Amino acid sequence: MSAPEPTTPVRIPVHTPTLTFEQLLAEGAAVPTDGWDFSWFDGRATEARPSWGYARAMGERLASVSAALDVHTGGGEVLNTAPKLPPLTVATEGWPPNVAKATALLHPRGAAVVAVPDDAPLPFAAEAFDLVVSRHPVSPHWTEIARVLRPGGTYLAQHVGPASAYEIVEHFLGPQPDERRSARHPDRERVGAEAAGLEIVELRAERLRMEFYDIAAVVHFLRKVIWMVPGFTVDAYRPLLRSLHDRIEAEGPFVAHSSRHLFEARKPSG
C-alpha cells in the first residue's frame, strides 16, 4: 500500500460497476493477512511514502556491518529488499504465520528467523549486533535494543507515529482520548531511548496522505493492521462499513493520514 502519492488523486477502477456492497465486504474479508506484503492494495488504496526512503537507508547500513538484527520483521519482506545481508543476520517476529513466511523468504539468504513474542526480552547475548533495524515495530523495547547493540552500534528504524490513520479509527470507534492519540509520539520515544543510554542521531517525522478507493480495501486494512480497531469484524461493524461505503460511492476515495518517523540512535562507544 506504500505507493507514491499521486499528484492528482484519481480513482482507479478495478471492479465492474455492478459489484455490490456485500460482494466488496466478502472480497476484503477473504484476502490473506499474513506478512507485510501490501501489493493487494495496488489500484485500491494508496499511501505516500516518507521522504527519507527507509528501505534504501536500511540496505546501505546492512551492507556495511557484520552482524544485524531486524526486530518485528513481519513476513521478512522489507529485510529481503536489502541487496546484501551481513554474514550474521537475524530477524525476530511474534506472530506464528509471519514467522513461517519470514523463514521461507529469508532462510535462502542465510538469515535466521526467531519466534519471539512482541513484548518479550530479546533472546540474544549482550553486544551481539552492530546494527538493529525495524520497520514499524509494535513498540520499541529500548533497554533490550541497547543491551544487544555493541558499543558504537546503531538502531535505525521507521516507526508508526501518533494518531496514524485516525480518520479510519475514529469513523469506527468515535473520538479517541488525547492519551491514545498521542501514543507513539516521537518525543516520548526519544525519552525512552535516552533513558536506556542511547544517543539520538536523527529523528524526523512526517504525516502522509492515504486514500481508500473502496470498502474492500478498508476491510482488508483493518483485518491486517489489527491494532487500529481492536476486535474488528465485518459483522460487528457492518452499519459503519455501510455508511463509509456510501460515502466513498458518493464522494470518491476516503482520505486518511498516516504518521511516520525515522528514528536513528547510537550506543555510546565508551
C-alpha positions as a Markdown table, in Angstrom:
| # | Residue | x | y | z |
|---|---|---|---|---|
| 1 | Met | 0.0 | 0.0 | 0.0 |
| 2 | Ser | 3.0 | 2.3 | 0.3 |
| 3 | Ala | 2.7 | 3.7 | -3.2 |
| 4 | Pro | 3.7 | 7.2 | -4.0 |
| 5 | Glu | 1.0 | 9.8 | -3.5 |
| 6 | Pro | -0.5 | 10.8 | -6.9 |
| 7 | Thr | -0.3 | 14.5 | -7.8 |
| 8 | Thr | -4.0 | 14.5 | -8.6 |
| 9 | Pro | -5.9 | 11.7 | -6.8 |
| 10 | Val | -7.6 | 9.6 | -9.3 |
| 11 | Arg | -9.9 | 6.7 | -8.6 |
| 12 | Ile | -8.6 | 3.6 | -10.4 |
| 13 | Pro | -11.5 | 1.2 | -11.1 |
| 14 | Val | -10.6 | -2.4 | -10.6 |
| 15 | His | -14.1 | -3.8 | -10.4 |
| 16 | Thr | -17.2 | -3.8 | -12.5 |
| 17 | Pro | -19.7 | -1.2 | -11.6 |
| 18 | Thr | -22.2 | -3.9 | -10.6 |
| 19 | Leu | -20.1 | -5.1 | -7.7 |
| 20 | Thr | -22.3 | -4.8 | -4.6 |
| 21 | Phe | -21.5 | -3.7 | -1.0 |
| 22 | Glu | -21.9 | -7.3 | 0.1 |
| 23 | Gln | -19.5 | -8.5 | -2.6 |
| 24 | Leu | -16.9 | -5.9 | -1.6 |
| 25 | Leu | -17.2 | -6.9 | 2.1 |
| 26 | Ala | -16.7 | -10.6 | 1.1 |
| 27 | Glu | -13.7 | -9.7 | -1.0 |
| 28 | Gly | -12.0 | -7.7 | 1.7 |
| 29 | Ala | -12.7 | -10.4 | 4.3 |
| 30 | Ala | -11.3 | -13.2 | 2.1 |
| 31 | Val | -7.8 | -11.8 | 1.4 |
| 32 | Pro | -5.0 | -13.5 | 3.5 |
| 33 | Thr | -3.4 | -11.2 | 6.1 |
| 34 | Asp | -0.1 | -12.9 | 6.8 |
| 35 | Gly | 3.1 | -10.9 | 6.2 |
| 36 | Trp | 3.6 | -7.3 | 5.4 |
| 37 | Asp | 3.1 | -7.5 | 1.6 |
| 38 | Phe | 0.7 | -4.7 | 0.7 |
| 39 | Ser | 0.6 | -5.4 | -3.1 |
| 40 | Trp | -3.1 | -6.4 | -2.9 |
| 41 | Phe | -3.9 | -2.8 | -2.3 |
| 42 | Asp | -2.5 | -1.7 | -5.7 |
| 43 | Gly | -5.3 | 0.1 | -7.5 |
| 44 | Arg | -7.5 | 0.1 | -4.5 |
| 45 | Ala | -5.6 | 2.2 | -2.0 |
| 46 | Thr | -2.5 | 4.4 | -1.8 |
| 47 | Glu | -0.2 | 5.7 | 0.9 |
| 48 | Ala | 2.5 | 8.3 | 0.2 |
| 49 | Arg | 6.0 | 7.2 | 1.2 |
| 50 | Pro | 8.2 | 9.1 | 3.7 |
| 51 | Ser | 10.9 | 11.3 | 2.0 |
| 52 | Trp | 13.8 | 9.5 | 3.8 |
| 53 | Gly | 13.5 | 6.1 | 2.0 |
| 54 | Tyr | 13.8 | 3.7 | 4.8 |
| 55 | Ala | 14.3 | 0.5 | 2.8 |
| 56 | Arg | 17.2 | 2.1 | 0.9 |
| 57 | Ala | 18.8 | 3.5 | 4.0 |
| 58 | Met | 18.4 | 0.2 | 5.8 |
| 59 | Gly | 20.0 | -1.6 | 2.8 |
| 60 | Glu | 23.0 | 0.7 | 2.8 |
| 61 | Arg | 23.6 | 0.2 | 6.6 |
| 62 | Leu | 23.2 | -3.6 | 6.3 |
| 63 | Ala | 25.9 | -3.7 | 3.6 |
| 64 | Ser | 28.5 | -2.1 | 6.0 |
| 65 | Val | 28.2 | -4.3 | 9.1 |
| 66 | Ser | 29.0 | -7.8 | 10.1 |
| 67 | Ala | 26.0 | -8.6 | 12.4 |
| 68 | Ala | 22.5 | -7.2 | 12.3 |
| 69 | Leu | 19.1 | -7.8 | 13.9 |
| 70 | Asp | 15.7 | -7.0 | 12.3 |
| 71 | Val | 13.1 | -6.6 | 15.1 |
| 72 | His | 9.4 | -7.4 | 14.3 |
| 73 | Thr | 10.2 | -8.4 | 10.8 |
| 74 | Gly | 6.7 | -9.3 | 9.8 |
| 75 | Gly | 7.0 | -11.7 | 6.8 |
| 76 | Gly | 10.6 | -10.6 | 6.2 |
| 77 | Glu | 9.6 | -8.6 | 3.1 |
| 78 | Val | 11.3 | -5.3 | 4.0 |
| 79 | Leu | 14.6 | -7.0 | 5.2 |
| 80 | Asn | 14.6 | -9.1 | 2.0 |
| 81 | Thr | 14.8 | -5.9 | -0.1 |
| 82 | Ala | 18.4 | -5.3 | 1.1 |
| 83 | Pro | 20.8 | -6.0 | -1.8 |
| 84 | Lys | 23.3 | -7.5 | 0.7 |
| 85 | Leu | 22.9 | -9.0 | 4.1 |
| 86 | Pro | 25.6 | -9.2 | 6.8 |
| 87 | Pro | 27.3 | -12.6 | 7.4 |
| 88 | Leu | 25.2 | -12.8 | 10.6 |
| 89 | Thr | 21.6 | -11.7 | 10.1 |
| 90 | Val | 18.8 | -12.5 | 12.5 |
| 91 | Ala | 15.2 | -11.4 | 12.5 |
| 92 | Thr | 12.5 | -11.7 | 15.2 |
| 93 | Glu | 8.8 | -12.0 | 14.8 |
| 94 | Gly | 5.9 | -12.7 | 17.2 |
| 95 | Trp | 3.0 | -13.8 | 15.0 |
| 96 | Pro | 3.3 | -17.5 | 14.0 |
| 97 | Pro | 2.0 | -17.2 | 10.4 |
| 98 | Asn | 4.6 | -14.4 | 9.8 |
| 99 | Val | 7.4 | -16.5 | 11.4 |
| 100 | Ala | 6.8 | -19.2 | 8.9 |
| 101 | Lys | 6.6 | -16.8 | 6.0 |
| 102 | Ala | 9.7 | -14.9 | 7.0 |
| 103 | Thr | 11.6 | -18.1 | 7.4 |
| 104 | Ala | 10.7 | -19.3 | 3.9 |
| 105 | Leu | 11.7 | -15.9 | 2.5 |
| 106 | Leu | 14.9 | -15.2 | 4.4 |
| 107 | His | 16.4 | -18.6 | 5.0 |
| 108 | Pro | 17.7 | -19.0 | 1.4 |
| 109 | Arg | 19.6 | -15.7 | 2.0 |
| 110 | Gly | 21.3 | -17.1 | 5.1 |
| 111 | Ala | 19.2 | -15.2 | 7.7 |
| 112 | Ala | 17.8 | -16.8 | 10.7 |
| 113 | Val | 14.2 | -16.1 | 12.0 |
| 114 | Val | 13.5 | -16.4 | 15.7 |
| 115 | Ala | 10.0 | -16.6 | 17.1 |
| 116 | Val | 9.8 | -14.0 | 19.9 |
| 117 | Pro | 6.7 | -12.5 | 21.5 |
| 118 | Asp | 6.5 | -8.8 | 20.7 |
| 119 | Asp | 6.9 | -7.7 | 24.3 |
| 120 | Ala | 9.5 | -10.3 | 25.4 |
| 121 | Pro | 13.2 | -9.8 | 26.0 |
| 122 | Leu | 15.4 | -10.4 | 23.0 |
| 123 | Pro | 17.0 | -13.9 | 23.3 |
| 124 | Phe | 20.5 | -12.8 | 22.4 |
| 125 | Ala | 23.7 | -12.1 | 24.2 |
| 126 | Ala | 24.7 | -8.6 | 25.2 |
| 127 | Glu | 26.5 | -6.6 | 22.5 |
| 128 | Ala | 25.7 | -9.2 | 19.8 |
| 129 | Phe | 24.9 | -6.8 | 16.9 |
| 130 | Asp | 26.4 | -3.9 | 15.1 |
| 131 | Leu | 23.1 | -2.8 | 13.8 |
| 132 | Val | 19.4 | -3.2 | 14.9 |
| 133 | Val | 16.7 | -2.3 | 12.4 |
| 134 | Ser | 13.0 | -2.3 | 12.4 |
| 135 | Arg | 10.2 | -1.1 | 10.2 |
| 136 | His | 7.0 | -0.3 | 12.2 |
| 137 | Pro | 7.9 | -2.1 | 15.4 |
| 138 | Val | 4.9 | -2.8 | 17.7 |
| 139 | Ser | 6.7 | -1.0 | 20.5 |
| 140 | Pro | 10.5 | -0.4 | 20.7 |
| 141 | His | 11.9 | -2.3 | 23.7 |
| 142 | Trp | 14.6 | 0.3 | 24.4 |
| 143 | Thr | 16.5 | -1.4 | 27.2 |
| 144 | Glu | 16.8 | -4.6 | 25.1 |
| 145 | Ile | 17.8 | -2.8 | 22.0 |
| 146 | Ala | 20.6 | -1.0 | 23.9 |
| 147 | Arg | 21.7 | -4.3 | 25.6 |
| 148 | Val | 22.1 | -6.2 | 22.3 |
| 149 | Leu | 23.9 | -3.4 | 20.5 |
| 150 | Arg | 27.7 | -3.3 | 20.6 |
| 151 | Pro | 29.3 | -0.1 | 21.7 |
| 152 | Gly | 29.2 | 2.3 | 18.8 |
| 153 | Gly | 26.3 | 0.3 | 17.3 |
| 154 | Thr | 23.3 | 1.8 | 15.6 |
| 155 | Tyr | 19.5 | 1.5 | 15.9 |
| 156 | Leu | 17.8 | 2.5 | 12.6 |
| 157 | Ala | 14.0 | 2.2 | 12.3 |
| 158 | Gln | 10.9 | 3.7 | 10.8 |
| 159 | His | 8.2 | 3.9 | 13.5 |
| 160 | Val | 4.4 | 4.5 | 13.2 |
| 161 | Gly | 3.7 | 7.8 | 14.8 |
| 162 | Pro | 0.8 | 9.3 | 16.8 |
| 163 | Ala | -2.8 | 9.3 | 15.6 |
| 164 | Ser | -1.8 | 7.4 | 12.4 |
| 165 | Ala | -4.8 | 6.8 | 10.1 |
| 166 | Tyr | -7.1 | 8.1 | 12.9 |
| 167 | Glu | -9.7 | 9.2 | 10.3 |
| 168 | Ile | -10.4 | 5.5 | 9.9 |
| 169 | Val | -10.1 | 4.7 | 13.6 |
| 170 | Glu | -12.5 | 7.4 | 14.7 |
| 171 | His | -15.0 | 6.6 | 12.0 |
| 172 | Phe | -15.4 | 3.2 | 13.7 |
| 173 | Leu | -14.6 | 4.0 | 17.3 |
| 174 | Gly | -15.6 | 7.6 | 17.7 |
| 175 | Pro | -13.4 | 10.4 | 19.1 |
| 176 | Gln | -10.4 | 9.0 | 20.9 |
| 177 | Pro | -8.9 | 10.4 | 24.1 |
| 178 | Asp | -5.8 | 12.5 | 23.9 |
| 179 | Glu | -3.8 | 9.9 | 25.7 |
| 180 | Arg | -4.4 | 7.4 | 22.9 |
| 181 | Arg | -4.0 | 9.9 | 20.1 |
| 182 | Ser | -0.6 | 10.9 | 21.5 |
| 183 | Ala | 0.7 | 7.4 | 22.0 |
| 184 | Arg | 3.8 | 6.6 | 19.9 |
| 185 | His | 4.8 | 10.3 | 19.9 |
| 186 | Pro | 8.4 | 10.7 | 18.8 |
| 187 | Asp | 9.2 | 12.9 | 21.8 |
| 188 | Arg | 8.1 | 10.2 | 24.2 |
| 189 | Glu | 10.2 | 7.6 | 22.3 |
| 190 | Arg | 13.2 | 10.0 | 22.5 |
| 191 | Val | 12.9 | 10.0 | 26.3 |
| 192 | Gly | 12.7 | 6.2 | 26.4 |
| 193 | Ala | 15.7 | 5.7 | 24.1 |
| 194 | Glu | 17.8 | 8.2 | 26.1 |
| 195 | Ala | 16.8 | 6.6 | 29.4 |
| 196 | Ala | 18.2 | 3.3 | 28.0 |
| 197 | Gly | 21.5 | 5.0 | 27.3 |
| 198 | Leu | 21.2 | 5.6 | 23.6 |
| 199 | Glu | 22.2 | 8.8 | 21.9 |
| 200 | Ile | 19.7 | 10.3 | 19.3 |
| 201 | Val | 21.4 | 10.8 | 15.9 |
| 202 | Glu | 18.3 | 11.7 | 13.9 |
| 203 | Leu | 14.6 | 11.9 | 14.5 |
| 204 | Arg | 12.3 | 13.1 | 11.6 |
| 205 | Ala | 8.5 | 12.9 | 11.4 |
| 206 | Glu | 6.0 | 13.2 | 8.5 |
| 207 | Arg | 2.3 | 12.8 | 8.0 |
| 208 | Leu | 1.4 | 11.2 | 4.7 |
| 209 | Arg | -1.8 | 11.0 | 2.6 |
| 210 | Met | -3.7 | 7.8 | 2.3 |
| 211 | Glu | -6.6 | 7.1 | 0.0 |
| 212 | Phe | -9.0 | 4.1 | 0.1 |
| 213 | Tyr | -11.0 | 3.6 | -3.2 |
| 214 | Asp | -13.5 | 1.0 | -2.0 |
| 215 | Ile | -14.8 | -0.6 | 1.2 |
| 216 | Ala | -13.0 | -3.9 | 0.5 |
| 217 | Ala | -9.7 | -2.0 | 0.9 |
| 218 | Val | -10.8 | -0.7 | 4.3 |
| 219 | Val | -11.9 | -4.1 | 5.4 |
| 220 | His | -8.6 | -5.7 | 4.5 |
| 221 | Phe | -6.7 | -2.9 | 6.1 |
| 222 | Leu | -8.5 | -3.3 | 9.4 |
| 223 | Arg | -8.0 | -7.1 | 9.3 |
| 224 | Lys | -4.3 | -6.7 | 8.6 |
| 225 | Val | -3.5 | -3.9 | 10.9 |
| 226 | Ile | -5.4 | -5.3 | 13.8 |
| 227 | Trp | -4.5 | -2.7 | 16.5 |
| 228 | Met | -6.3 | 0.1 | 14.6 |
| 229 | Val | -9.8 | -1.2 | 15.6 |
| 230 | Pro | -9.2 | -4.0 | 18.1 |
| 231 | Gly | -11.6 | -6.9 | 17.6 |
| 232 | Phe | -12.7 | -5.7 | 14.2 |
| 233 | Thr | -15.0 | -8.0 | 12.3 |
| 234 | Val | -17.3 | -7.3 | 9.3 |
| 235 | Asp | -20.4 | -8.4 | 11.2 |
| 236 | Ala | -19.6 | -6.2 | 14.3 |
| 237 | Tyr | -19.1 | -3.1 | 12.2 |
| 238 | Arg | -21.5 | -3.6 | 9.3 |
| 239 | Pro | -23.6 | -0.4 | 9.7 |
| 240 | Leu | -20.5 | 1.8 | 9.9 |
| 241 | Leu | -18.9 | -0.1 | 6.9 |
| 242 | Arg | -22.1 | 0.6 | 5.0 |
| 243 | Ser | -22.0 | 4.3 | 5.8 |
| 244 | Leu | -18.4 | 4.6 | 4.8 |
| 245 | His | -19.1 | 2.6 | 1.6 |
| 246 | Asp | -21.9 | 5.0 | 0.7 |
| 247 | Arg | -19.6 | 8.0 | 1.4 |
| 248 | Ile | -16.9 | 6.6 | -0.9 |
| 249 | Glu | -19.5 | 5.9 | -3.6 |
| 250 | Ala | -20.9 | 9.5 | -3.4 |
| 251 | Glu | -17.7 | 11.5 | -2.8 |
| 252 | Gly | -14.8 | 9.4 | -4.0 |
| 253 | Pro | -11.8 | 8.0 | -2.1 |
| 254 | Phe | -11.8 | 8.1 | 1.7 |
| 255 | Val | -8.8 | 10.2 | 2.7 |
| 256 | Ala | -6.7 | 9.5 | 5.9 |
| 257 | His | -3.2 | 10.4 | 7.0 |
| 258 | Ser | -0.5 | 8.0 | 8.3 |
| 259 | Ser | 2.1 | 9.2 | 10.7 |
| 260 | Arg | 5.7 | 8.0 | 10.4 |
| 261 | His | 9.0 | 8.9 | 11.9 |
| 262 | Leu | 12.6 | 7.9 | 11.2 |
| 263 | Phe | 14.5 | 7.1 | 14.3 |
| 264 | Glu | 18.3 | 6.7 | 14.4 |
| 265 | Ala | 20.1 | 6.2 | 17.7 |
| 266 | Arg | 23.6 | 5.1 | 18.7 |
| 267 | Lys | 25.0 | 3.3 | 21.6 |
| 268 | Pro | 28.0 | 5.2 | 23.0 |
| 269 | Ser | 31.4 | 3.7 | 22.4 |
| 270 | Gly | 32.7 | 4.3 | 25.9 |
